[in-house]
Amino acid sequence: MNGHGHEHQISVNLEAALHHLRSDSNAVMPWADAVYINQHDDAEKGHQVGQMGRIYRGADSMLVWLGEESDDSQLMANMIVEQVNGEPEMPNEESQD
């Protein structure tokens, strides 16, 4: 059910993200634009996208779900860290095959 008490179908990817985010020890308040923004209303989507910078700046923390792990997940994670930090991430021992 969504925040208004209505059932809402979600994608397999969103279901996986919610499963992985679930925690018995920490309160998690996920935001999924596919659920909370009317995807059939371009005006609403445009308005919400315009609010994202303010929303993200006000968040205590953020977690981005890129999908289930795949063969090249470590490569992508390293690229993201490099973009954020401005320096290459050293591969961990697991990724050295």
C-alpha distances in whole Angstrom, upper triangle without the diagonal:
4,7,8,5,5,4,6,9,10,14,16,17,14,13,16,16,13,15,19,17,16,19,20,23,21,18,16,15,14,14,13,15,13,10,11,14,15,17,19,20,23,24,21,21,24,24,21,23,26,24,24,27,27,23,25,28,26,24,25,25,23,22,22,21,23,22,24,27,30,34,34,31,34,36,33,32,36,36,33,35,38,37,35,38,41,43,42,40,42,41,40,42,39,39,43,44
4,5,6,5,6,6,9,10,14,16,17,13,13,17,16,13,16,19,17,17,19,21,23,21,18,15,13,12,11,10,12,11,7,8,11,12,14,16,17,20,21,17,18,21,20,18,20,23,21,20,24,23,20,21,25,23,21,23,22,21,20,20,20,22,22,23,27,30,34,33,31,33,35,32,31,35,34,31,33,36,35,33,36,39,41,40,39,41,40,40,42,39,39,43,44
4,6,7,9,10,13,14,17,20,20,16,16,19,18,15,18,20,18,17,19,21,22,20,16,15,12,12,11,11,12,13,9,8,12,13,16,18,18,21,21,17,18,21,19,17,20,22,19,19,22,21,18,20,23,21,19,21,21,20,21,21,21,24,24,26,29,32,36,35,32,35,36,33,32,36,35,32,34,37,35,33,36,39,41,41,39,42,41,41,43,41,41,44,46
4,6,9,10,14,15,19,22,22,19,19,22,21,18,21,24,22,21,23,24,26,23,20,18,15,15,14,14,15,15,11,10,13,13,16,18,18,21,21,17,19,22,20,18,21,23,21,22,25,24,21,23,26,24,23,25,25,24,24,24,24,27,27,29,32,35,39,38,36,38,40,36,35,39,39,35,37,40,38,36,40,42,44,44,43,45,45,44,47,44,44,48,49
4,7,9,13,15,19,21,22,19,18,22,21,18,20,23,21,20,22,23,25,23,20,19,16,16,16,16,17,16,12,12,15,15,18,20,20,24,24,20,21,25,24,21,24,27,24,24,28,27,24,26,29,26,25,27,27,25,25,26,25,28,27,29,32,35,39,39,36,39,40,37,36,40,40,37,39,42,40,38,41,44,46,46,44,46,45,45,47,44,44,48,49
4,6,10,13,16,19,20,17,17,21,20,18,20,23,22,21,24,25,27,25,22,20,18,17,16,15,16,14,11,12,14,13,16,17,18,22,22,19,20,24,23,21,24,26,24,24,28,28,24,26,29,28,26,28,28,26,26,25,24,27,26,27,31,33,37,37,35,38,39,36,36,39,39,36,38,41,39,38,41,44,46,45,44,46,45,44,46,44,43,47,48
4,7,10,13,16,18,15,14,18,18,16,18,21,20,19,22,24,26,25,22,20,18,17,16,15,15,13,10,12,15,14,16,17,19,22,23,20,21,24,24,22,24,27,26,25,29,29,25,27,30,29,27,29,28,26,25,24,23,25,23,25,28,31,34,35,32,35,37,34,34,38,37,35,37,40,38,37,41,43,44,44,42,44,43,42,44,41,41,45,45
4,6,10,13,14,12,12,16,16,14,16,19,19,19,22,24,26,25,22,19,17,15,14,12,13,10,7,10,12,12,12,14,16,19,21,18,18,22,22,19,21,24,23,23,26,27,23,25,28,27,25,27,26,24,22,21,20,21,20,22,26,28,31,32,29,33,34,31,31,35,34,32,34,37,35,34,38,40,41,41,39,42,40,40,42,39,38,42,42
4,7,10,12,10,10,13,14,13,15,18,18,18,22,24,27,25,23,20,19,16,15,12,13,10,9,12,14,13,13,14,17,20,22,20,19,22,23,21,22,25,25,23,27,28,25,25,29,28,26,28,27,24,22,21,18,20,18,19,23,25,29,29,27,30,32,29,29,33,32,30,33,36,34,34,37,39,40,39,38,40,38,38,40,37,36,40,40
4,7,8,6,7,10,11,10,12,15,15,16,20,22,25,23,21,18,17,14,13,10,11,8,8,11,13,13,12,15,18,19,22,19,17,21,22,19,20,24,23,21,25,26,23,23,27,26,24,26,24,21,19,17,15,16,14,16,20,21,25,26,23,27,28,25,25,29,29,27,29,32,30,30,33,35,37,36,34,36,34,34,36,33,32,36,36
4,5,5,6,9,10,11,12,14,15,17,20,23,26,24,23,19,18,15,14,11,12,9,10,14,15,15,13,16,19,20,23,20,18,22,23,20,20,24,24,22,25,26,24,23,27,27,25,26,24,21,18,16,13,13,11,13,17,18,22,22,20,24,25,22,23,27,26,24,27,30,28,28,32,33,34,33,32,34,32,32,33,30,29,33,33
4,6,5,6,9,10,11,12,14,15,19,22,25,24,23,19,19,16,16,13,15,12,13,17,18,19,17,20,22,24,26,24,22,25,26,23,23,27,26,24,27,29,25,25,28,29,26,27,24,21,18,16,13,13,10,10,14,15,19,20,18,22,23,21,22,25,25,24,26,29,28,28,31,33,34,32,30,32,30,29,31,28,27,30,30
4,5,5,6,9,10,11,12,14,18,21,23,22,21,18,17,14,14,11,13,11,13,16,17,18,16,20,22,23,25,23,20,23,24,21,21,24,24,21,24,26,23,22,25,26,23,24,21,18,15,12,9,9,6,8,11,13,17,17,15,19,20,18,18,22,22,20,23,25,24,24,27,29,30,28,27,28,26,26,28,25,24,28,28
4,5,5,6,9,10,10,12,16,19,21,19,18,15,14,11,10,8,10,9,10,13,14,16,15,18,20,21,23,21,18,21,22,19,19,22,22,19,22,23,20,19,23,23,20,22,19,16,13,11,9,10,8,10,14,16,20,20,18,21,22,19,19,23,23,21,23,26,25,25,28,30,31,30,28,30,28,28,30,27,26,30,31
4,5,5,6,9,10,11,14,17,20,19,18,15,15,12,13,11,13,12,12,15,17,18,18,21,23,24,26,24,22,25,26,22,22,26,25,22,25,26,23,22,26,25,22,23,21,18,15,14,11,13,10,11,15,17,21,22,19,22,24,22,21,25,26,23,26,29,28,27,30,32,33,32,30,31,29,29,30,27,27,31,31
4,6,5,6,9,10,14,17,19,18,18,15,16,13,14,12,15,14,15,18,20,21,20,23,26,27,29,26,24,26,27,24,24,27,26,23,25,27,24,22,26,26,22,23,20,17,14,13,9,10,8,7,11,14,18,18,16,19,21,19,18,22,23,21,23,26,26,25,28,30,30,29,27,28,26,25,27,23,23,27,28
4,5,5,6,9,12,15,17,16,15,12,13,10,11,10,13,13,13,16,18,20,19,23,24,25,27,24,22,24,25,21,21,24,23,20,22,23,20,19,22,22,19,19,16,13,10,9,6,9,7,8,11,15,18,18,15,18,20,17,17,20,21,19,20,24,23,22,25,27,28,27,25,26,25,24,26,23,23,27,28
4,5,5,6,10,13,15,14,13,10,10,8,10,10,13,13,12,15,17,20,19,23,25,26,27,24,22,25,25,21,22,25,23,20,23,24,20,19,22,22,18,19,16,14,11,11,9,12,11,12,15,18,22,22,19,21,24,21,20,24,24,22,23,27,26,25,27,30,31,30,28,29,28,27,29,26,26,30,31
4,6,5,9,12,14,14,14,11,13,11,14,13,17,16,16,18,21,23,23,26,28,29,31,28,26,29,29,25,25,29,27,24,26,27,24,22,26,25,21,21,19,16,14,14,11,14,12,11,14,17,21,22,19,21,24,22,20,24,25,23,24,28,28,27,29,32,32,31,28,29,27,26,27,24,25,29,30
4,6,8,12,13,13,13,11,13,11,14,14,18,18,18,20,22,25,24,28,29,30,32,29,26,29,29,25,25,28,26,23,25,26,23,21,24,24,20,19,16,14,11,12,9,12,10,10,12,15,19,19,16,18,21,19,17,21,22,20,21,25,25,23,26,28,28,27,24,26,24,22,24,21,22,26,27
4,6,10,11,10,10,7,10,8,11,12,16,17,16,18,20,23,23,27,28,29,30,27,25,27,27,23,23,26,24,21,23,23,20,18,21,20,17,16,13,12,9,10,9,13,12,12,14,18,21,22,18,19,22,20,18,21,23,20,21,24,24,22,25,28,28,27,25,26,25,24,26,23,24,28,29
4,7,9,8,9,7,10,10,13,14,18,18,17,19,22,24,25,28,30,31,32,28,27,29,29,25,26,28,26,23,25,25,22,21,23,22,19,18,16,14,12,14,13,16,15,15,17,21,24,25,21,23,26,24,22,25,26,24,24,28,28,26,28,31,32,31,28,29,28,26,28,26,27,30,32
4,5,6,7,7,11,12,15,17,21,22,20,21,25,27,28,32,33,34,35,31,30,32,31,28,28,30,28,25,27,27,23,22,24,22,19,17,15,15,14,16,15,19,18,18,19,23,26,27,23,24,27,25,23,26,28,25,25,29,29,27,28,32,32,31,28,30,28,26,28,26,27,31,32
4,6,8,9,13,14,18,20,24,25,23,24,27,30,31,34,35,37,37,34,32,35,34,30,31,33,31,28,30,29,26,25,27,25,21,19,18,18,17,20,19,22,22,21,23,26,29,30,26,27,31,29,26,29,31,29,28,32,33,30,32,35,35,35,31,33,31,29,30,28,30,34,35
4,7,9,13,15,19,21,25,26,25,25,28,31,32,36,37,38,38,35,33,36,34,31,31,33,30,28,29,28,25,24,25,23,20,17,16,17,17,20,20,23,23,23,24,28,30,31,27,27,31,29,26,29,31,28,27,31,32,29,30,34,34,33,30,31,30,28,30,28,30,33,35
4,6,10,12,16,18,22,24,22,22,25,29,30,33,34,35,35,31,30,32,31,27,28,30,27,24,25,24,21,20,21,19,16,14,13,14,14,17,18,21,21,22,23,27,30,30,26,26,29,27,24,27,29,26,25,29,29,26,28,31,32,32,29,30,30,28,30,28,30,33,35
4,7,10,13,16,19,21,19,19,22,26,27,30,31,32,32,28,27,30,28,24,25,27,24,22,23,22,19,18,20,18,14,13,12,13,14,17,17,21,21,22,24,28,31,31,27,28,30,28,25,28,30,26,26,30,29,27,28,32,33,33,30,32,32,30,32,31,32,36,37
4,6,10,12,16,18,16,16,19,22,24,27,28,29,29,25,24,26,25,21,22,24,21,19,20,20,16,16,18,16,12,12,11,11,11,13,14,18,18,19,21,25,28,28,24,25,28,25,23,26,27,24,24,27,27,24,26,30,31,31,28,30,30,29,31,29,30,34,35
4,7,10,13,15,13,13,16,19,21,24,24,25,25,22,21,23,22,18,19,21,18,16,18,17,13,14,16,14,11,11,11,10,11,13,14,18,19,20,23,26,30,29,25,27,29,26,24,27,27,24,25,28,27,24,27,30,31,32,30,32,32,31,33,32,32,36,37
4,6,10,12,11,10,13,17,18,21,22,23,23,20,18,21,20,16,17,19,17,14,17,17,13,13,16,14,11,12,11,9,9,10,11,14,15,17,20,23,27,26,23,24,26,23,21,25,25,22,23,26,25,23,25,28,30,30,28,31,30,29,32,30,30,34,35
4,6,9,8,7,10,13,14,18,18,19,19,16,14,17,16,12,13,16,13,11,14,14,11,11,15,14,11,13,12,10,10,10,11,14,15,18,21,24,27,26,23,25,26,23,22,25,25,21,23,26,24,22,25,28,30,30,29,31,31,31,34,32,31,35,37
4,5,5,6,8,11,11,15,16,17,18,15,13,16,16,12,13,16,14,12,15,16,13,13,17,17,14,17,15,12,12,11,10,13,14,16,20,22,26,25,22,24,25,22,21,25,24,21,23,26,24,23,26,29,30,30,29,32,31,31,34,31,31,34,36
4,5,5,5,8,8,12,12,13,14,11,9,12,12,9,10,13,12,10,14,15,12,13,17,17,15,18,17,14,14,12,13,14,15,19,22,24,27,26,23,26,27,23,23,26,25,22,24,27,24,23,27,29,31,31,30,33,33,33,36,34,33,36,38
4,6,6,7,7,10,12,13,15,12,10,13,14,12,12,16,15,14,18,19,16,17,21,21,19,22,20,17,16,14,13,15,15,18,21,23,27,26,23,26,27,24,24,27,26,23,26,29,26,26,29,31,33,33,32,35,34,34,37,34,33,37,37
4,6,7,8,11,13,15,16,13,12,15,15,13,14,17,16,15,19,19,16,18,21,20,19,21,20,18,17,16,15,17,17,20,23,25,29,28,26,29,30,26,26,30,29,26,28,31,29,28,32,34,36,35,34,37,36,36,38,36,35,39,40
4,7,9,12,12,14,14,10,10,13,13,10,12,15,13,13,17,17,14,16,19,18,17,20,19,17,17,17,17,19,19,22,26,28,31,31,28,30,31,28,27,31,30,27,29,31,29,28,31,33,36,36,35,38,37,37,40,38,37,41,42
4,6,9,8,10,10,7,6,10,10,7,10,13,12,12,16,16,14,16,19,19,18,21,21,18,19,18,18,19,20,23,27,29,32,31,28,31,31,28,28,31,29,27,29,31,29,28,31,33,35,36,35,38,38,38,41,39,38,41,42
4,5,6,8,9,7,7,11,11,10,12,15,15,15,19,20,18,20,23,22,22,25,25,22,22,21,20,22,22,25,29,30,34,33,30,33,34,30,30,34,32,29,32,34,31,31,34,36,38,39,38,41,40,41,44,41,40,44,44
4,6,7,10,8,7,10,12,11,12,15,16,16,19,20,19,20,23,24,23,26,25,22,22,20,19,20,20,23,27,28,31,30,28,31,31,28,28,32,30,27,30,32,30,29,33,35,37,37,36,39,38,39,42,39,38,41,42
4,6,9,9,8,11,13,13,14,17,18,18,22,23,22,23,27,27,26,30,29,26,26,23,23,23,23,27,30,31,34,33,31,35,34,31,32,35,33,31,34,36,33,33,37,38,40,40,40,43,42,43,45,43,41,45,45
4,6,5,6,9,10,11,12,14,16,17,20,21,20,22,25,25,25,29,28,26,26,24,24,25,25,29,32,33,36,35,33,36,36,32,33,36,34,31,34,36,33,33,36,37,40,40,40,43,43,44,47,44,43,46,47
4,5,5,6,9,10,10,12,14,15,18,20,19,21,24,25,25,29,28,25,26,23,24,24,25,29,32,33,35,34,32,35,34,31,32,34,32,29,32,34,31,31,34,35,38,38,38,42,41,43,46,44,42,45,46
4,5,5,6,9,10,11,13,15,17,18,18,20,23,23,24,28,28,26,26,25,25,26,28,31,34,35,38,36,34,37,36,33,33,36,33,31,34,35,32,31,35,36,39,39,40,43,43,44,48,46,44,47,48
4,5,5,6,9,10,11,13,16,16,16,18,21,21,21,25,25,23,24,22,23,24,26,29,32,34,37,35,33,35,35,31,32,34,32,29,32,34,31,30,33,35,38,38,38,42,42,43,46,44,42,46,47
4,5,5,6,9,10,11,14,15,14,16,19,20,20,24,23,21,21,19,20,21,22,26,29,30,33,31,29,32,31,28,28,31,29,26,29,30,27,27,30,32,34,35,35,38,38,39,42,40,39,42,43
4,6,5,6,9,10,13,14,14,16,18,20,20,24,24,21,22,21,22,22,24,28,31,32,35,32,31,33,32,28,29,31,29,26,29,30,26,26,30,31,34,35,35,38,39,40,43,42,40,43,44
4,6,5,7,9,12,12,12,15,17,17,19,22,23,21,22,21,23,24,26,30,32,34,37,34,32,34,34,30,30,32,30,27,30,31,28,27,30,31,35,36,36,39,40,41,44,43,41,44,46
4,5,5,6,10,10,10,12,14,15,16,19,19,17,19,18,19,21,23,26,29,31,34,32,29,31,31,27,27,30,28,25,27,29,26,24,28,29,32,33,33,37,37,38,41,40,38,42,43
4,5,5,8,10,10,11,14,15,16,19,19,16,18,16,18,19,21,25,27,29,31,29,27,29,28,25,25,27,25,22,24,26,22,21,25,26,29,30,30,34,34,36,39,37,36,39,41
4,6,7,8,10,11,13,14,16,20,20,18,20,19,21,22,25,28,30,32,34,32,30,31,31,27,27,29,27,23,26,27,23,22,26,27,30,31,32,36,36,38,41,40,38,41,43
4,6,6,6,9,10,11,13,16,17,16,18,17,20,21,24,28,30,32,35,32,30,31,31,27,27,29,27,23,25,27,24,22,25,27,30,31,32,35,36,37,40,39,38,41,43
4,5,5,6,8,10,11,14,14,12,14,14,16,18,21,24,26,28,31,29,26,27,27,24,23,25,23,20,22,23,20,19,22,24,27,28,28,31,32,33,37,35,34,37,39
4,5,5,6,9,10,14,14,13,15,15,18,19,23,26,28,30,32,29,26,27,27,24,23,24,22,19,20,22,19,17,20,21,25,26,27,30,31,33,36,35,34,37,39
4,6,5,6,9,12,13,13,16,17,20,22,25,28,30,32,35,32,29,30,30,27,25,27,26,22,23,25,22,19,22,24,27,29,29,33,34,35,38,38,36,40,42
4,6,5,6,10,11,11,14,14,17,20,22,26,27,30,33,31,27,28,29,25,24,26,25,21,22,24,22,19,22,25,27,29,29,32,33,33,37,36,35,38,40
4,5,5,9,8,8,11,12,15,17,20,23,25,27,30,28,24,25,26,22,21,23,21,18,19,21,18,16,19,21,24,25,25,28,29,30,33,32,31,35,37
4,6,8,9,10,13,15,18,20,24,27,28,30,32,30,27,27,27,24,22,24,23,19,19,21,19,16,18,21,24,26,25,29,30,31,34,34,33,36,39
4,7,9,10,14,16,19,22,25,27,29,32,34,32,29,29,30,27,25,26,26,22,22,24,22,19,21,24,27,28,28,31,32,33,36,36,35,38,41
4,5,7,10,13,16,19,22,24,26,29,31,29,26,26,27,24,22,24,24,20,20,23,21,18,20,23,25,27,26,29,30,30,33,32,32,35,38
4,7,11,14,17,20,22,25,26,29,31,30,26,26,27,25,22,24,24,20,20,23,21,18,20,23,25,26,25,28,29,28,32,31,31,34,37
4,7,10,13,16,19,21,22,25,28,26,22,22,24,21,18,20,21,17,17,20,19,15,17,21,22,23,22,25,25,25,28,27,27,31,33
4,7,10,13,15,18,19,22,25,23,19,20,21,18,16,18,18,15,15,18,17,14,17,20,21,22,20,23,24,24,27,26,25,29,31
4,7,10,12,14,15,18,21,20,16,17,18,15,13,16,17,13,14,17,16,14,17,20,21,21,19,22,21,21,24,23,22,26,28
4,6,9,12,13,16,19,17,14,15,16,13,11,15,15,11,13,16,15,14,17,19,20,20,18,21,21,21,24,22,21,25,27
4,6,8,10,13,16,15,12,14,16,12,11,15,15,13,15,18,17,16,19,21,22,21,20,22,21,21,23,21,20,24,25
4,7,9,10,13,12,9,12,13,10,10,13,13,11,14,16,16,16,19,21,21,20,18,21,19,20,22,20,18,22,23
4,6,9,12,12,9,13,14,12,12,16,16,14,17,20,19,19,22,24,24,22,21,22,20,20,22,20,18,22,23
4,6,10,11,9,12,14,12,13,16,17,16,18,21,21,21,24,26,25,23,21,22,20,19,21,17,17,20,21
4,7,8,6,9,11,10,10,14,15,15,17,19,20,20,22,24,23,21,18,19,16,16,17,14,13,17,17
4,6,5,8,10,10,11,14,15,16,18,19,20,22,23,24,23,21,19,19,16,16,17,14,12,15,15
4,6,8,9,10,12,13,15,16,18,19,21,22,23,24,23,19,18,17,14,15,15,12,10,12,12
4,6,5,7,9,10,11,13,15,16,17,19,20,21,19,16,15,15,12,14,15,12,10,12,12
4,5,5,6,9,10,11,12,14,15,17,18,19,18,15,13,14,12,13,14,12,10,13,14
4,5,5,6,9,10,11,12,14,15,16,17,16,13,10,11,8,9,11,9,7,10,12
4,5,5,6,9,10,11,12,14,15,16,14,11,10,11,9,11,13,12,9,11,13
4,5,5,6,9,10,11,12,14,15,14,12,11,13,11,13,16,15,12,15,16
4,5,5,6,9,10,11,12,13,13,11,9,11,10,11,15,13,11,14,17
4,5,5,6,9,10,10,11,10,7,5,8,8,10,13,13,11,13,16
4,5,5,6,9,10,10,9,7,8,11,11,14,17,17,14,16,18
4,5,5,6,9,10,10,9,9,12,13,15,19,18,16,18,21
4,5,5,6,8,8,7,6,10,11,13,17,17,15,18,21
4,6,5,5,5,5,6,10,12,14,18,19,16,18,21
4,6,5,7,8,10,14,15,18,21,22,19,21,24
4,6,8,10,10,14,16,18,22,22,20,23,26
4,5,8,9,12,15,17,21,22,20,22,25
4,7,9,13,16,18,22,23,21,22,25
4,6,9,12,15,19,20,18,19,22
4,6,9,12,16,17,15,15,19
4,6,9,12,14,12,13,17
4,6,9,12,10,10,14
4,7,8,6,7,11
4,6,6,7,10
4,6,5,8
4,6,7
4,6
4
